[in-house]
Amino acid sequence: MPPPTFPKPRINQEFDSLEDVQKFYNCYAKEGGFSTRAHSSRKNTAKVIVRKEYCCFKQGVRVENINQPKKRRRGLTRDNCRAKLAVVRKGEKYVVSQFFEGHNHTLASPRRVHLLRSHHKVSAAKKALVEQLSAANVPTCQQMTLFELESGGLENVGCSQQDLCNYKRDMKKMVDGHDANMLYEHFETEKVKNDDFTYTIEEDDEGRMTNCFWADATARKSYQYFGDVVVFDTTYKTNRYSMIFAPILGVNHHRQTTLFGCAFLCDESTETFEWLFKEWLKAMPAGPPKMIITDQDLAMMKAIAIALPNTHHRYCMWHITNKFSEKISALSYKEYYEELKNCIWNSETPEHSRLDG
């Protein structure tokens, strides 16, 4: 083990705060190969801490509870180690009053000291990056690989993969139950950035969000140029609230998919679809599309007839061709497959679309 470079605590050494004491002792412990924890404290009548001890994580002994059923055997984490640091308050400072250096257990090597409990935590910078990477659906294992490459080795990362998982779990708990408010705040922020951003939120009698629709300035502008034919798809569902994600799509002059608006829907009823189509039309100054392509949904068909009476309604080709194998016997399907394909994709006139015979 290389000679220590971090200074040892000294009797009468002064610190401005208990946080500084803990940070100093933990840095010393990391170089020494052990983990630390707060042990005990004493307060005065004003509830101010006047004495505090920090000890090696292996201080004390584990007490077996004979009244509880035995669980799986675990390794010993307490060896009654005597190493500790104690400080007392003098004026506005905390002063080292006791320091015991010796340990009665094997110390961790430099390559493994980062695995000890007090030496791995997710820093503020890493938390911000974890949030960004998680929003981009980057798996935790790949996030850890990125941190390892940035830090020059796993021992320099400062946290473990489990720490990242725990932080993501805590992050989800923080937003749980506040998702609708966060969505509303996001919409309001986008509205301030660009007045052409529009959104509508529908609530039930108890003030809970049931449906919402939004379209940004790019979507509204794109619809003016490429909104003759739109595709409405409801095949996506969110995991947590079982809401339906319903994008309204089109194709631009580069044959690229373009977005004309999005919605979260509570169900697939005629009333819900009718609400969405009417709100969408309010946001699109170019008026209704000439054609809308959807799947074969009866409720959707009724809603389109009410909200888009002058729009031609057509079914998605994938849904139509997917039924060929159900409606036509296997032998006939093989026989007519090429002819059906040419009829569908290569016909340019009504005469070409007729099957021979």
C-alpha positions as CSV (number, residue, x, y, z in Angstrom):
1,M,0.0,0.0,0.0
2,P,1.5,3.4,-0.9
3,P,2.3,5.9,1.9
4,P,-0.6,8.0,3.0
5,T,-1.0,11.5,1.6
6,F,-4.1,12.7,3.5
7,P,-3.2,14.2,6.9
8,K,-4.2,12.4,10.1
9,P,-6.6,14.1,12.5
10,R,-4.8,16.0,15.2
11,I,-5.9,16.7,18.8
12,N,-7.2,20.3,19.0
13,Q,-7.7,20.5,15.3
14,E,-10.5,22.9,14.5
15,F,-13.4,22.7,12.1
16,D,-16.2,25.2,11.2
17,S,-19.0,22.7,11.2
18,L,-19.9,19.0,11.8
19,E,-20.2,18.5,8.1
20,D,-16.6,19.5,7.7
21,V,-15.6,17.1,10.4
22,Q,-17.4,14.2,8.8
23,K,-16.0,15.0,5.4
24,F,-12.5,15.2,6.7
25,Y,-12.7,12.0,8.7
26,N,-14.3,10.2,5.7
27,C,-11.5,11.3,3.4
28,Y,-8.9,10.1,5.9
29,A,-10.8,6.8,6.2
30,K,-10.9,6.3,2.4
31,E,-7.2,6.5,2.1
32,G,-6.8,4.3,5.2
33,G,-9.1,1.6,3.8
34,F,-12.1,1.7,6.1
35,S,-15.6,3.1,6.3
36,T,-17.0,5.6,8.8
37,R,-20.4,6.4,10.4
38,A,-21.8,8.7,13.1
39,H,-21.7,7.0,16.5
40,S,-23.1,9.3,19.2
41,S,-23.8,12.9,20.0
42,R,-24.7,15.1,23.0
43,K,-26.7,18.4,22.9
44,N,-27.0,21.3,25.3
45,T,-30.2,22.9,26.7
46,A,-30.4,24.9,23.5
47,K,-30.5,21.7,21.4
48,V,-27.1,22.5,19.9
49,I,-24.7,19.5,19.5
50,V,-21.7,20.1,21.8
51,R,-20.0,16.7,21.4
52,K,-20.1,14.1,18.5
53,E,-18.3,10.9,17.8
54,Y,-17.5,9.3,14.4
55,C,-16.3,5.7,14.4
56,C,-15.2,2.9,12.1
57,F,-18.1,1.2,10.5
58,K,-17.0,-2.1,12.2
59,Q,-17.4,-0.6,15.7
60,G,-19.7,-2.6,18.1
61,V,-20.9,-6.2,18.0
62,R,-23.9,-7.7,16.4
63,V,-26.5,-8.9,18.9
64,E,-28.5,-12.0,17.8
65,N,-32.2,-12.0,18.5
66,I,-33.2,-15.5,19.6
67,N,-36.9,-14.6,19.4
68,Q,-36.8,-14.0,15.7
69,P,-36.6,-16.8,13.1
70,K,-33.2,-17.2,11.6
71,K,-32.6,-15.6,8.2
72,R,-29.9,-16.4,5.7
73,R,-26.4,-16.2,7.1
74,R,-24.7,-12.8,6.5
75,G,-21.0,-11.9,6.8
76,L,-20.0,-10.1,10.0
77,T,-20.1,-6.3,9.7
78,R,-19.2,-5.5,13.3
79,D,-15.8,-6.5,14.9
80,N,-15.9,-4.2,17.9
81,C,-13.3,-1.9,16.3
82,R,-12.1,0.9,18.6
83,A,-11.0,3.4,15.9
84,K,-12.9,6.7,16.3
85,L,-12.8,10.5,16.2
86,A,-14.5,12.8,18.7
87,V,-15.1,16.5,18.6
88,V,-16.4,19.0,21.1
89,R,-17.9,22.5,20.5
90,K,-15.7,25.4,21.7
91,G,-17.3,28.8,20.8
92,E,-18.2,28.6,17.1
93,K,-15.8,25.8,16.3
94,Y,-15.6,22.1,16.7
95,V,-12.3,20.8,18.1
96,V,-10.9,17.3,18.0
97,S,-10.8,15.9,21.5
98,Q,-10.1,12.2,20.9
99,F,-8.6,10.2,18.1
100,F,-8.0,6.5,18.1
101,E,-6.2,5.2,15.0
102,G,-5.8,1.4,15.4
103,H,-8.1,-1.2,13.8
104,N,-8.6,-4.8,14.7
105,H,-9.6,-5.9,11.2
106,T,-8.2,-6.1,7.7
107,L,-8.3,-2.8,5.8
108,A,-9.6,-2.6,2.3
109,S,-7.2,-2.2,-0.6
110,P,-7.2,1.0,-2.8
111,R,-9.0,-0.9,-5.6
112,R,-11.8,-2.0,-3.3
113,V,-12.2,0.9,-0.9
114,H,-14.7,2.6,-3.1
115,L,-17.1,-0.3,-2.4
116,L,-17.3,0.6,1.3
117,R,-20.6,2.2,2.4
118,S,-19.4,5.7,3.3
119,H,-17.3,6.1,0.2
120,H,-19.9,5.7,-2.5
121,K,-22.7,8.1,-3.2
122,V,-24.2,9.8,-6.3
123,S,-22.9,13.3,-6.6
124,A,-25.1,16.2,-7.7
125,A,-23.4,16.3,-11.1
126,K,-24.0,12.6,-11.6
127,K,-27.6,12.9,-10.5
128,A,-28.2,15.5,-13.1
129,L,-26.6,13.3,-15.8
130,V,-28.5,10.2,-14.6
131,E,-31.8,12.1,-15.0
132,Q,-30.9,13.1,-18.6
133,L,-29.7,9.6,-19.6
134,S,-32.7,8.0,-18.0
135,A,-35.0,10.3,-19.9
136,A,-33.2,9.1,-23.1
137,N,-33.9,5.5,-22.0
138,V,-30.2,4.7,-21.5
139,P,-29.9,1.5,-19.3
140,T,-28.3,1.8,-15.9
141,C,-25.5,-0.5,-16.9
142,Q,-24.5,1.7,-19.8
143,Q,-24.7,4.8,-17.6
144,M,-22.2,3.1,-15.2
145,T,-19.9,2.3,-18.1
146,L,-20.0,5.9,-19.1
147,F,-19.1,7.1,-15.6
148,E,-16.3,4.5,-15.5
149,L,-14.8,5.8,-18.8
150,E,-15.1,9.4,-17.7
151,S,-13.4,8.7,-14.3
152,G,-10.6,6.5,-15.5
153,G,-11.6,3.4,-13.7
154,L,-14.4,1.9,-11.6
155,E,-12.6,2.7,-8.4
156,N,-12.7,6.5,-9.3
157,V,-16.5,6.6,-10.1
158,G,-17.5,7.3,-6.5
159,C,-20.7,5.2,-6.6
160,S,-21.9,1.8,-7.6
161,Q,-24.4,0.7,-10.1
162,Q,-26.8,-0.1,-7.3
163,D,-26.5,3.5,-6.1
164,L,-27.7,4.6,-9.5
165,C,-30.6,2.2,-9.3
166,N,-31.5,3.5,-5.8
167,Y,-31.4,7.1,-6.9
168,K,-33.6,6.4,-9.9
169,R,-36.0,4.6,-7.5
170,D,-36.0,7.6,-5.2
171,M,-36.5,10.0,-8.1
172,K,-39.6,8.1,-9.2
173,K,-41.0,8.2,-5.6
174,M,-40.6,12.0,-5.6
175,V,-42.6,12.5,-8.7
176,D,-45.2,9.8,-7.9
177,G,-48.6,11.4,-7.7
178,H,-47.3,14.7,-9.1
179,D,-47.0,13.7,-12.8
180,A,-50.1,15.7,-13.9
181,N,-48.8,18.9,-12.1
182,M,-45.4,18.4,-13.7
183,L,-47.0,18.0,-17.1
184,Y,-49.0,21.2,-16.6
185,E,-45.9,23.1,-15.5
186,H,-44.1,21.9,-18.6
187,F,-46.9,23.0,-20.9
188,E,-46.9,26.4,-19.2
189,T,-43.2,26.7,-19.6
190,E,-43.4,25.9,-23.3
191,K,-46.3,28.4,-23.7
192,V,-44.0,31.1,-22.3
193,K,-41.2,30.2,-24.7
194,N,-43.5,30.2,-27.8
195,D,-47.0,31.6,-27.8
196,D,-47.9,29.2,-30.7
197,F,-47.6,26.2,-28.4
198,T,-51.1,25.1,-27.5
199,Y,-52.6,22.5,-25.1
200,T,-55.8,21.5,-23.5
201,I,-56.3,19.4,-20.3
202,E,-59.7,17.8,-19.5
203,E,-60.4,16.9,-15.8
204,D,-63.0,14.8,-14.0
205,D,-65.3,15.9,-11.2
206,E,-62.5,15.4,-8.7
207,G,-60.0,17.5,-10.5
208,R,-57.9,14.6,-11.9
209,M,-56.6,14.7,-15.4
210,T,-58.5,12.4,-17.8
211,N,-57.4,13.6,-21.3
212,C,-54.9,16.1,-22.6
213,F,-53.8,17.3,-26.0
214,W,-50.9,19.4,-27.1
215,A,-49.2,20.7,-30.3
216,D,-46.1,22.9,-30.6
217,A,-45.4,25.6,-33.1
218,T,-43.6,23.2,-35.5
219,A,-46.5,20.7,-35.5
220,R,-49.0,23.5,-36.3
221,K,-46.8,24.9,-39.1
222,S,-46.1,21.5,-40.6
223,Y,-49.9,20.8,-40.7
224,Q,-50.4,23.9,-42.9
225,Y,-48.1,22.3,-45.6
226,F,-48.5,18.6,-45.2
227,G,-51.9,18.1,-43.5
228,D,-53.9,16.8,-46.5
229,V,-53.6,13.2,-45.2
230,V,-53.1,12.3,-41.5
231,V,-52.6,9.1,-39.6
232,F,-54.1,8.6,-36.1
233,D,-52.6,5.8,-34.0
234,T,-53.7,4.6,-30.6
235,T,-51.5,1.5,-30.2
236,Y,-49.2,2.9,-27.5
237,K,-50.0,2.7,-23.8
238,T,-48.2,4.1,-20.9
239,N,-47.1,1.7,-18.2
240,R,-48.0,3.5,-14.9
241,Y,-51.4,4.9,-15.6
242,S,-52.6,2.8,-18.5
243,M,-53.3,6.0,-20.5
244,I,-53.3,5.8,-24.3
245,F,-50.6,7.8,-26.1
246,A,-52.2,9.0,-29.4
247,P,-50.0,10.8,-31.9
248,I,-51.5,12.5,-35.0
249,L,-48.9,12.0,-37.8
250,G,-48.3,12.9,-41.4
251,V,-45.6,12.7,-44.1
252,N,-43.6,15.7,-45.3
253,H,-42.0,16.4,-48.7
254,H,-39.0,14.3,-47.8
255,R,-41.2,11.3,-47.0
256,Q,-40.3,11.7,-43.4
257,T,-42.9,11.2,-40.6
258,T,-43.9,14.6,-39.1
259,L,-46.0,15.3,-36.0
260,F,-49.2,17.2,-36.0
261,G,-50.1,16.9,-32.3
262,C,-50.2,14.4,-29.4
263,A,-52.6,13.3,-26.7
264,F,-52.9,11.2,-23.6
265,L,-56.4,9.6,-23.5
266,C,-58.1,7.8,-20.6
267,D,-60.0,5.4,-22.9
268,E,-61.0,4.6,-26.5
269,S,-64.6,5.7,-26.4
270,T,-66.4,7.7,-29.0
271,E,-66.8,10.6,-26.6
272,T,-63.0,10.7,-25.9
273,F,-62.1,10.5,-29.6
274,E,-64.6,13.2,-30.5
275,W,-63.2,15.5,-27.8
276,L,-59.7,15.0,-29.1
277,F,-60.5,15.6,-32.8
278,K,-62.4,18.8,-31.9
279,E,-59.6,20.1,-29.8
280,W,-57.1,19.2,-32.5
281,L,-59.1,21.1,-35.1
282,K,-59.2,24.2,-32.8
283,A,-55.4,24.2,-32.8
284,M,-55.0,23.7,-36.6
285,P,-56.0,26.9,-38.5
286,A,-55.7,25.1,-41.9
287,G,-59.0,23.2,-41.2
288,P,-59.8,19.5,-41.3
289,P,-57.7,17.1,-43.4
290,K,-58.8,15.7,-46.6
291,M,-58.2,12.1,-45.4
292,I,-57.6,10.4,-42.1
293,I,-56.1,6.9,-41.8
294,T,-56.9,4.8,-38.7
295,D,-57.2,1.2,-37.5
296,Q,-60.6,-0.6,-37.7
297,D,-62.1,0.8,-34.5
298,L,-65.9,1.3,-34.4
299,A,-65.7,4.1,-31.7
300,M,-63.1,6.0,-33.7
301,M,-65.2,5.7,-36.9
302,K,-68.2,7.2,-35.1
303,A,-66.2,10.0,-33.7
304,I,-64.7,10.9,-37.1
305,A,-68.2,11.0,-38.6
306,I,-69.2,13.6,-36.0
307,A,-66.0,15.7,-35.6
308,L,-64.7,15.3,-39.2
309,P,-67.8,14.9,-41.4
310,N,-66.1,16.1,-44.6
311,T,-62.9,14.1,-44.2
312,H,-62.5,10.8,-46.0
313,H,-61.9,8.0,-43.5
314,R,-59.6,5.1,-44.6
315,Y,-58.2,2.1,-42.8
316,C,-54.5,1.4,-42.3
317,M,-53.1,-0.9,-44.9
318,W,-51.3,-3.0,-42.3
319,H,-54.6,-3.8,-40.6
320,I,-56.2,-4.7,-43.9
321,T,-53.4,-7.0,-45.2
322,N,-53.1,-8.6,-41.8
323,K,-56.5,-10.0,-42.2
324,F,-55.8,-11.7,-45.5
325,S,-54.5,-14.9,-43.9
326,E,-57.6,-15.0,-41.7
327,K,-60.1,-14.5,-44.5
328,I,-58.3,-16.5,-47.3
329,S,-57.3,-20.2,-46.9
330,A,-53.6,-20.9,-46.7
331,L,-53.5,-22.5,-50.2
332,S,-55.4,-19.7,-51.9
333,Y,-53.4,-17.1,-50.1
334,K,-50.1,-18.5,-51.5
335,E,-51.7,-18.6,-55.0
336,Y,-53.0,-15.0,-54.9
337,Y,-50.3,-13.4,-52.8
338,E,-48.2,-11.8,-55.6
339,E,-51.3,-10.7,-57.5
340,L,-52.8,-9.2,-54.4
341,K,-49.5,-7.4,-53.7
342,N,-49.4,-6.0,-57.2
343,C,-53.0,-4.9,-57.0
344,I,-52.4,-3.0,-53.7
345,W,-49.0,-1.4,-54.2
346,N,-48.6,-1.1,-58.0
347,S,-52.0,0.0,-59.2
348,E,-52.3,3.5,-60.4
349,T,-55.8,3.4,-62.0
350,P,-59.1,1.6,-61.2
351,E,-58.6,-0.7,-64.1
352,H,-55.2,-1.8,-62.9
353,S,-56.6,-2.6,-59.4
354,R,-59.0,-5.3,-60.7
355,L,-57.9,-8.9,-60.2
356,D,-57.9,-11.0,-63.4
357,G,-60.8,-13.6,-63.4
